[in-house]
Amino acid sequence: MNTSLTEQKKSWLILLAFWLLLLVLASLRPLAVPDEGRYGEIGRWMLLSGDWLTPRLNGIPFFHKPPYLYWLEALSVAALGANELALRLVPALHAGLMLSALYLAARHISTEVIARRAVIMLGSSLGFLVGGQYVNHDMLVATWIGLAIWAFAFAFMAGDKPHATLARLGFLACALGMLSKGLIGIALPGLVMLVWLLWTRQFRKVLYLPWFSGLALFCAVALPWFVLAQRTYPNFFNYMFVGQQFNRYTAASYNNPQPWWFYLLALMLLLFPWVFFALGQLRRVTTTTLATAIGMPEAWWRLCWAWVLAILVFFSVPNSKLVGYILPVIPALALLAALGWQRSMAHRATAGRVFAGIVLLNVGLALVLVLKVGDVTRASRTQDIAGALACAVAPTDTVYVSDAYPYDLPFYAQTSKPLVVLENWPLLRQQVGDGWQRELFEGADFDAQAAQALQPLDVLARVAATPGHWLVTHNGSALTHHLPGWTLYHRGAGWSIYRSGGTLVDDSAAKRPEPAEHKGLPGCKDQRQK
C-alpha cells in the first residue's frame, strides 16, 4: 500500500477517534443552565410548535440569535428524541467539521506529520472536548468562520487571481456563519482577510473575487430568514442588530465584564498546554529559516497569526466577555502549536512519550470535568424534579414558576404549553439589568398572545383553591412562606414543587406510579427510564 495513503488513513482514524470521544463525553452529563437549557429548549419547542420562523423561549419570541442552531436541534430531536445527546450532536458535528478542515488545510500547506499533530492537539484540548459539545451558538459560528477563512485564503493563494469556486465556498461559509450568530459570521472572516492580505501584499486580488455570484450565493442562503422575520416583526432588525449585536459590543452595561487580558487566559485553558508551543512561534525567524524548519510558506504562517491576533483583539475590546467567543481562533492556534512542537520538541528522544502523556492528561481532565460538573451544579438545575412534575401534571394543567426561570425544566419534563412566569413585571422593566427577566419581557413585546405567559404574583392566590395548578420555585424562597392553599408536593436539591387545592404529601408520593388513566407529560417516561 502507498505509504502516503497509509499515513492519511491513520490521520483520519485519529480524527474519527477524537470525534467519537467527544460524543461519549457529550452523553455523560446533564444540561448546563442557563445556556444549554435555554438553547436546547428553543430547538425542542420549534419542533413541537411547528413554527420554524420564530425561535421561542417558553413560547415567547427569542431574537438574541439567528435560528440555524435551533433548526438543526429540532431536526436532531425529531430523529433521536428529546435528550442531551440529540442537542449536543449539533455542536459536535461542527466541531468535527472544524477538525477535518484543519487537517485538510494543514496537510496541503505543510506536511502530513504536522497536520496530524495539529489535529491531535486540537482534538485533545478542552476547547474541542468540552466546547465542542456545549449547546450554544459558539462552536457553530467558530466553525463557519474558520471554513470561510480557509476557503478565501486558498482562493487567494491559487494564483494571480482568486480561485472562483473556493471564493464562492467562502461566501457560503460566511452566510452560514451569519445564520449561526449574526454579523460576526461576516465581520471576522473579513477582518482576518483584510489584515492578512495587507500583510502579504495581496490586497489587489480582492478586485478579482467573484463578487456577483458570491454575494448572490450569500444573499440566497443568509437573507431569507432575516427578511421574513422583519416582515413579521417590524422591530426585529433594530432589536437583533442594534440591541443584541452593536450595543452588546460597545456598551458596558451587559453581563460578564472582564479585563482586556481575559481571552489570553481563556486560550491557555482551551488549548492547554499546546498554546505555549504556539507562542514559541513568535520568535523572530527569517523566511528561509521558517520554510526550512517546518516546511510551511511564510504567507500561511502569517495567515495563522493574522487569524489569531485579529480575532483576539476584536473580542478583547468589548467590556462583556465569554470564553466561547474566542473559539474561532483555536484551529489556527493548534496549527501554530504543531509547528512550534516541530521546532522545539520533535527532535528529542522523549518527544513521543511526552506528547502521548500530555494527550492522556488532557483527555483525563476533560473526563473529570464532564463527570463532576453535574454534582457541582445539582442545586441550580431542575432535572431532579422534572420527572416528578412530568408524572404528576396533566397536559391541561398549568405550571407556574417564580424567583427564577428553570431553563432546563421544560426540556426534561417535555411540557407542551408555556410555563406561567410570575413576577412584578412593571417594576422589573424599570430596574432589572441584563438577565433572564429581560429575555422574557423583551421577547414578549413582539407577541401579545405569548406575553400572557408573564403574569403578576397575585395569580397564585386566585388559583390556590383550584386543582390543576402547580408552582415550581427555589428551595427557601420567601414566596413559599406566603402560599395559603398551596402544599408541598416534591422537594429536590435546589427546587421544589407545590400544588394547589390539595393536602400535604411527602416526597415519596412523586415517585409512585400514576393511575393508568393519567398519562402525564412525555418527560415522565424518559425520567423514569433513567
C-alpha positions in Angstrom: 0.0 0.0 0.0 1.2 3.5 -0.8 2.9 5.0 2.3 1.2 8.4 2.0 -2.2 6.7 1.8 -1.4 4.7 4.9 -0.4 7.8 6.8 -3.5 9.7 5.6 -5.7 6.8 6.7 -4.0 6.8 10.1 -4.8 10.5 10.4 -8.4 10.1 9.5 -8.8 7.3 12.1 -7.3 9.5 14.8 -9.7 12.3 13.8 -12.6 9.9 13.9 -11.5 8.6 17.3 -11.5 12.2 18.8 -14.9 12.9 17.4 -16.3 9.7 18.9 -14.7 10.5 22.2 -16.4 13.9 22.0 -19.8 12.2 21.6 -19.1 9.8 24.5 -18.3 12.8 26.8 -21.4 14.6 25.5 -23.6 11.8 26.7 -22.3 11.8 30.3 -23.6 15.0 31.8 -26.9 16.8 32.3 -27.8 20.1 30.6 -25.9 23.1 31.9 -28.0 26.1 32.9 -28.7 28.6 31.7 -27.2 28.2 28.2 -27.9 24.6 27.4 -31.3 24.6 29.0 -32.2 27.8 27.1 -30.9 26.9 23.6 -31.9 23.3 23.8 -35.4 24.0 24.8 -35.8 26.6 22.0 -34.9 23.8 19.5 -37.4 21.4 21.1 -40.1 24.0 21.1 -39.5 24.8 17.5 -40.2 21.1 16.6 -43.2 20.9 19.0 -44.8 24.1 17.8 -44.1 23.7 14.1 -43.0 27.4 14.0 -39.7 27.3 12.1 -39.6 31.1 11.6 -39.6 32.3 15.2 -37.3 31.0 17.9 -39.2 30.9 21.1 -38.2 30.6 24.8 -41.2 29.5 26.9 -43.4 30.3 23.8 -42.1 33.8 23.8 -40.1 35.1 20.7 -36.3 35.0 21.4 -34.4 37.1 18.9 -31.0 37.3 20.5 -29.5 34.9 17.9 -30.5 33.7 14.4 -32.1 30.3 14.1 -29.5 28.0 12.5 -28.8 26.2 15.8 -32.5 25.7 16.6 -33.3 24.3 13.1 -30.6 21.7 13.5 -31.6 20.9 17.1 -35.2 20.4 16.0 -34.2 18.0 13.3 -31.9 16.1 15.7 -34.7 15.9 18.4 -37.1 14.7 15.7 -34.7 11.9 14.8 -33.2 11.0 18.2 -35.8 12.1 20.7 -35.6 14.9 23.4 -32.3 14.0 25.1 -29.0 15.7 25.8 -27.1 13.8 23.1 -29.6 14.9 20.4 -28.9 18.5 21.3 -25.1 18.1 21.6 -24.9 16.3 18.3 -25.3 19.7 16.6 -22.2 21.4 18.0 -20.3 18.1 17.9 -20.9 17.8 14.2 -19.5 21.3 13.7 -16.5 20.6 16.0 -15.8 17.5 13.8 -16.0 19.7 10.7 -13.6 22.2 12.2 -11.2 19.4 13.0 -11.5 17.9 9.5 -10.9 21.3 7.8 -7.8 21.9 9.9 -6.4 18.6 8.9 -7.1 19.1 5.1 -5.7 22.6 5.2 -2.6 21.8 7.2 -1.8 18.7 5.1 -1.9 20.9 2.0 0.2 23.8 3.3 2.6 21.8 5.5 3.3 18.1 6.0 1.2 15.0 6.9 3.0 14.8 10.3 2.3 18.4 11.2 -1.3 18.1 10.0 -1.8 15.1 12.2 -0.1 16.7 15.2 -2.3 19.7 14.8 -5.4 17.5 14.8 -4.3 15.7 17.9 -3.5 19.0 19.7 -6.9 20.4 18.8 -8.8 17.2 19.4 -7.3 16.6 22.8 -7.9 20.2 24.0 -10.7 21.4 26.3 -11.8 23.7 23.5 -12.7 20.7 21.5 -13.7 18.1 24.1 -15.8 20.5 26.2 -16.5 23.4 23.8 -17.4 21.0 21.0 -20.3 19.5 23.0 -21.6 22.6 24.6 -25.1 23.6 23.4 -24.9 27.2 22.2 -24.0 29.1 19.1 -20.3 29.5 19.7 -18.9 26.3 18.1 -21.2 26.7 15.1 -20.1 30.2 14.2 -16.5 29.4 15.0 -16.6 26.5 12.5 -18.1 28.6 9.7 -15.7 31.5 10.4 -12.8 29.1 10.2 -14.1 27.5 7.0 -14.6 30.9 5.4 -11.0 31.9 6.3 -9.6 28.7 4.9 -11.7 28.9 1.7 -10.8 32.5 1.0 -7.1 32.0 1.8 -6.8 29.0 -0.5 -8.7 31.0 -3.2 -6.2 34.0 -2.9 -3.2 31.7 -2.9 -4.3 29.9 -6.1 -2.6 32.4 -8.4 -2.7 36.0 -9.6 -6.5 35.9 -9.4 -8.5 34.2 -6.7 -9.9 30.7 -7.4 -13.6 31.4 -8.1 -15.1 28.2 -6.7 -13.1 28.4 -3.5 -14.1 32.0 -3.1 -17.8 31.1 -3.5 -17.3 28.5 -0.8 -16.0 31.3 1.4 -19.1 33.4 0.7 -21.3 30.3 1.5 -19.5 29.8 4.8 -20.0 33.5 5.7 -23.7 33.0 5.1 -23.9 30.1 7.4 -21.8 31.9 10.0 -24.3 34.8 9.8 -27.2 32.4 10.3 -25.3 30.9 13.2 -24.7 34.1 15.3 -25.2 37.2 13.2 -22.8 39.8 11.8 -19.6 38.3 13.2 -20.0 35.5 10.7 -19.1 38.1 8.1 -17.1 40.6 10.1 -14.4 38.2 11.5 -13.5 36.4 8.2 -13.4 39.8 6.5 -11.2 41.3 9.3 -8.8 38.4 9.1 -8.6 38.5 5.3 -8.0 42.3 5.4 -5.1 42.0 7.9 -3.6 39.1 6.0 -3.9 40.5 2.5 -2.3 43.8 3.6 0.4 41.9 5.5 1.3 39.7 2.5 0.7 42.5 -0.1 -2.1 40.6 -2.0 -4.9 43.1 -1.4 -5.2 43.9 -5.2 -6.5 40.4 -5.7 -9.7 41.4 -3.9 -10.8 43.2 -7.2 -10.9 39.8 -8.9 -13.2 38.0 -6.5 -16.4 36.6 -8.0 -18.3 39.3 -6.3 -21.6 39.0 -8.2 -22.0 35.2 -7.9 -20.5 35.1 -4.4 -22.8 37.8 -3.0 -25.8 36.2 -4.8 -25.0 32.9 -3.1 -24.5 34.7 0.3 -27.9 36.5 0.0 -29.8 33.4 -1.2 -28.6 31.5 1.9 -28.4 34.1 4.6 -31.0 36.7 4.0 -34.4 35.0 3.6 -34.9 34.3 7.3 -33.9 37.9 8.3 -36.3 39.4 5.7 -39.2 37.1 6.7 -38.6 37.9 10.4 -38.6 41.6 9.7 -41.8 41.4 7.7 -43.4 39.5 10.6 -42.0 41.6 13.4 -41.4 45.2 12.4 -38.9 45.9 15.2 -36.8 42.8 14.6 -33.8 44.5 12.8 -33.5 47.1 15.4 -33.7 44.6 18.2 -31.3 42.0 16.8 -28.7 44.1 15.0 -28.7 47.3 17.1 -29.7 45.9 20.5 -28.2 42.4 20.6 -25.1 43.0 18.4 -23.9 46.6 18.2 -24.9 47.5 21.7 -23.5 44.4 23.2 -20.2 45.1 21.6 -20.0 48.7 22.5 -21.9 49.1 25.8 -20.5 48.5 29.3 -23.8 47.6 30.9 -24.1 43.9 29.9 -23.2 40.8 32.0 -19.8 39.2 32.3 -17.5 42.3 32.4 -13.9 41.1 32.2 -10.4 42.7 31.9 -8.7 43.1 28.5 -6.4 40.0 29.1 -9.4 37.7 29.8 -9.0 35.9 26.4 -5.3 35.3 26.8 -6.1 33.3 30.0 -9.1 31.6 28.2 -6.9 30.4 25.4 -4.4 28.9 27.9 -7.3 26.9 29.3 -8.9 26.0 26.0 -5.7 24.8 24.3 -3.6 23.8 27.4 -0.7 23.2 27.2 -0.3 23.3 23.4 -0.8 27.1 23.4 2.7 27.6 24.8 4.3 25.9 21.8 2.3 28.2 19.6 3.7 31.2 21.5 7.2 29.9 20.7 6.4 30.8 17.1 6.5 34.5 18.0 10.3 34.4 18.0 11.7 36.2 15.0 12.6 33.9 12.1 13.6 34.6 8.5 11.6 33.3 5.6 14.3 30.8 4.8 14.6 29.5 8.3 10.8 29.2 8.7 10.3 27.3 5.4 13.3 25.0 6.0 12.5 24.3 9.6 8.8 23.4 9.3 8.1 23.2 5.6 5.5 25.9 5.5 5.4 29.0 3.3 5.6 32.3 5.2 2.3 33.5 3.7 0.4 30.7 5.5 2.3 31.3 8.7 1.2 34.9 8.6 -2.3 33.8 7.9 -2.4 31.9 11.2 -1.1 34.8 13.2 -3.4 37.3 11.5 -6.3 34.9 12.3 -5.3 34.6 16.0 -4.4 38.2 16.7 -7.2 40.0 14.7 -9.9 38.0 16.4 -8.2 38.2 19.8 -8.1 42.0 19.6 -11.6 42.2 18.2 -13.1 40.3 21.2 -10.9 41.9 23.8 -12.3 45.4 23.1 -15.9 44.9 24.5 -16.4 45.0 28.2 -18.6 41.9 28.2 -16.6 38.7 27.5 -17.4 35.0 27.5 -15.0 32.1 27.0 -16.8 30.6 24.0 -16.4 33.8 21.9 -12.7 33.1 21.3 -13.3 29.6 19.9 -12.8 30.8 16.3 -9.0 31.1 16.8 -8.3 27.6 18.0 -7.7 25.9 14.6 -5.0 28.4 13.7 -3.5 28.3 17.1 -3.4 24.5 17.0 -1.5 24.6 13.7 0.9 27.1 15.2 1.3 24.8 18.2 2.1 21.9 15.9 4.8 24.0 14.1 6.2 25.1 17.5 6.4 21.4 18.6 8.2 20.6 15.4 10.9 23.2 16.1 11.3 22.7 19.8 10.5 19.1 20.7 10.2 16.8 17.7 14.0 16.1 17.5 14.2 14.9 21.2 14.3 11.3 22.1 11.5 11.6 24.7 9.2 13.7 22.4 6.8 10.8 21.6 6.3 9.8 25.3 5.8 13.5 26.4 3.3 14.1 23.6 1.3 11.0 24.5 1.4 11.9 28.2 0.0 15.4 27.5 -2.8 14.0 25.3 -3.8 11.5 28.0 -3.6 14.2 30.7 -5.9 16.4 28.6 -8.4 13.7 28.0 -8.4 12.8 31.7 -9.1 16.4 32.6 -12.0 16.6 30.2 -13.4 13.4 31.6 -13.2 14.5 35.2 -14.7 17.9 34.3 -17.7 16.2 32.5 -18.3 13.7 35.3 -18.1 16.2 38.1 -20.0 19.1 36.7 -23.4 17.5 37.4 -22.6 17.3 41.1 -21.4 20.8 41.3 -24.4 22.3 39.5 -27.1 20.0 41.0 -28.8 22.7 43.1 -29.1 25.1 40.1 -30.7 22.5 37.8 -34.3 21.1 37.9 -33.6 17.7 36.3 -34.2 16.0 39.7 -37.7 17.3 40.0 -38.6 17.2 36.3 -39.7 13.5 36.4 -41.9 14.1 39.4 -43.5 17.1 37.8 -44.0 15.3 34.4 -45.6 12.3 36.0 -48.0 14.4 38.2 -49.1 17.1 35.7 -51.8 16.5 33.2 -51.3 18.1 29.8 -54.0 20.6 30.5 -52.6 21.7 33.9 -50.8 25.0 34.4 -47.3 25.2 35.8 -46.2 28.4 37.4 -42.6 29.5 38.2 -41.2 32.4 40.3 -38.0 33.8 41.6 -36.0 32.4 38.7 -36.7 30.8 35.4 -35.8 27.0 35.4 -34.3 26.8 31.9 -34.0 23.0 31.8 -37.3 22.1 33.3 -39.5 22.4 30.1 -37.0 20.2 28.2 -36.7 17.4 30.8 -40.4 17.4 31.6 -41.3 17.9 27.9 -44.0 20.4 28.6 -46.5 21.1 25.8 -47.6 24.6 26.9 -45.5 27.5 28.3 -44.8 27.9 32.0 -46.5 30.9 33.6 -43.8 33.1 35.0 -44.8 35.2 38.0 -43.1 38.4 38.8 -43.7 42.1 39.3 -43.1 42.8 35.6 -43.8 46.6 35.6 -41.1 47.1 38.3 -38.7 44.7 36.6 -38.9 46.6 33.3 -37.7 49.7 35.2 -35.0 48.1 37.4 -33.7 44.8 36.0 -30.4 44.6 34.1 -29.2 42.0 31.6 -30.8 38.8 32.8 -33.5 36.2 32.4 -36.3 38.6 33.1 -35.3 40.9 30.3 -35.0 38.0 27.9 -38.7 37.2 28.6 -40.3 40.6 28.7 -38.4 42.0 25.7 -39.4 38.9 23.7 -43.0 39.3 24.9 -43.1 42.8 23.3 -43.1 41.0 19.9 -46.1 38.8 20.6 -49.0 39.9 22.7 -50.5 36.4 22.9 -47.2 34.9 24.0 -46.9 37.6 26.6 -49.8 36.0 28.6 -47.1 33.7 30.0 -45.9 36.6 32.1 -48.3 37.2 35.0 -48.3 39.1 38.3 -47.7 37.3 41.6 -51.2 37.7 42.8 -52.3 35.0 40.4 -51.2 32.4 42.9 -53.9 33.5 45.4 -56.6 33.4 42.8 -55.9 29.8 41.7 -54.9 28.3 45.1 -58.2 26.5 45.7 -58.5 25.1 42.2 -56.8 21.8 41.4 -54.6 21.5 38.3 -52.2 24.2 39.2 -48.5 23.7 40.1 -45.8 26.0 41.3 -42.0 25.5 40.9 -39.7 27.7 42.9 -36.3 27.7 44.6 -36.0 26.0 47.9 -36.1 28.5 50.7 -37.8 31.2 48.6 -39.5 33.8 50.6 -42.6 33.2 48.4 -43.1 29.8 49.9 -43.9 31.3 53.4 -47.0 33.1 52.0 -48.8 30.4 50.0 -52.2 29.7 51.6 -53.9 26.9 49.7 -50.6 25.5 48.2 -48.9 22.4 49.6 -45.5 20.9 49.1 -45.5 18.1 46.6 -41.9 17.3 45.9 -38.6 18.8 47.1 -35.4 18.5 45.0 -31.8 19.6 45.6 -32.5 23.2 44.7 -36.1 23.5 43.6 -39.5 22.4 45.0 -42.9 21.7 43.5 -46.1 22.9 45.2 -49.6 22.1 44.1 -52.9 23.9 44.5 -56.1 22.6 46.1 -54.5 19.6 47.8 -53.2 18.2 51.0 -49.6 17.9 52.1 -47.8 14.8 50.7 -44.3 13.6 51.3 -41.7 13.3 48.6 -42.3 9.6 48.0 -45.7 10.4 46.5 -44.0 11.9 43.5 -42.2 8.6 42.9 -45.3 6.4 43.0 -46.8 5.3 39.6 -49.7 7.4 38.5 -53.1 5.7 37.7 -53.3 4.3 34.2 -55.7 7.0 33.1 -53.3 9.8 34.0 -50.6 9.8 31.3 -48.7 12.9 32.5 -46.2 14.5 30.2 -43.7 12.7 27.9 -40.9 13.5 30.3 -42.4 11.2 32.9 -41.4 8.1 30.9 -38.0 9.5 30.0 -37.0 10.4 33.5 -38.2 7.0 34.9 -36.1 5.2 32.4 -33.1 7.0 33.7 
